[in-house]
Amino acid sequence: MKVLILTQAYPSPDSQYMMNYVHTRNKYYASEGINFKVLSFDTDRSYIYDGIEVISEYDFHQLHSQNELDLIISHAPNLRNHLRFLKKKEVKYKKLLFFFHGHEVLIKSHYYPKPYNYVKRKPLNELTQLLYDHVKVKFLGSFFRERLKENHASLIFVSQWMKDAFMDNINIDRKLVDNNCYIIHNSLNKEFIETSYNFDSTKKADFITVRPFDQSKYAIDVVVKLAEENPQFTFHVYGKGDYFKHNLKPKNLEVFYEFFTPEQLSNLLDHYRCAIMPTRLDAQGVMMCEMAAYGIPVITSNLSICKEMVSDYGNTYFIDNDQAAINLEKIMGKFDKTTSPETLKKKFSSRNTYYREVEVIKEIINNKP
């Protein structure tokens, strides 16, 4: 073993979607010849999943030596497990590479939108979360400052927005970060890169939205508002949650309580004229990126992260979530059927995402003291 990859959880036969974005990276690393094992803090038994060896923390300490490690990669580092593990004597001075995906470096109350009214809120839990977040960013800041000064750590952010949020929350010298960091976007499923949108005139509806329903950051209420304001159009919403048990559904909006594999979703998109994918908070918004790279026109929110990700695609329109009235007829008239998503296909290709990660890993192992 040359590389150890730390993650709070990992896919298994019983839970195939748990932090799957780590697994897709690992499959690519394996194909590029990187020798690694995954340590999942949530497992108490070691196992093989889809060709990837996953070990428990107990087995790591029983079966492996620090001398086997050239690099430790940490995805979404937390205090309870990642930092505790990294402070152990036998791994303390190893080269480290951290991936930042979102909430792990945020004071959540400063970013996350107010929950929907029907979602139960416990003031004590919210206060505990706030206190934890302040402790979290303090300890993370101390830990990263020490490791970066010693040239033992490198950082990967999935977006410029994520890096800016890190700097806003973690008390650390920007030069230390700039000299030791990379911005590498999450890759997209190959179905959206290797194939393209081909509108089927036997459409199911005008607009498609795929979203979890109960988290206000995914703004399903904005889609409902758009449907109410544009009764001449039809809307299909796919996802799961209780939103429509507590809120009226417009007559021109139909709800489907399901999700899809990437292949199923790419085929489904062909039956709609446009995707509506609003958000109130994202570190990248992978599904929005997948839809835009596939080539279906996309309406999303007028946020810096959305513009960073998909403004290179001419058939993207950015709306203000709180705008009083939005005329979808006018927006649809702005889309150009000849616009190509090739810029996004290249931007999110394996060459510009996973392969760059592999280059960073090899550079750290081979070149850094």
Secondary structure, DSSP 4 states (H G I P E B T S, - for coil): --EEEEES---BTTBTTTTHHHHHHHHHHHHTT--EEEEETT-SS-EEETTEEEE-HHHHHHH--GGG-SEEEEES--IIIIIHHHTSTTTTTS-EEEEE-SGGGS-GGGTSPPPPTTS---HHHHHHHHHHHHHHHHHHHHHHHHHHHTT-EEEEESSHHHHHHHHHHS---HHHHHTTEEE-PPP--HHHHHS-----SS-SEEEEEE--SS-GGG-HHHHHHHHHH-TTS-EEEE--SSHHHHSPPPTTEEEE-----HHHHHHHHTTEEEEEE--S--SS-HHHHHHHHHT--EEEE--HHHHHHHTTSTTEEEE-TT-S---HHHHHTT--TT---HHHHHHTSGGGTHHHHHHHHHHHHHH--
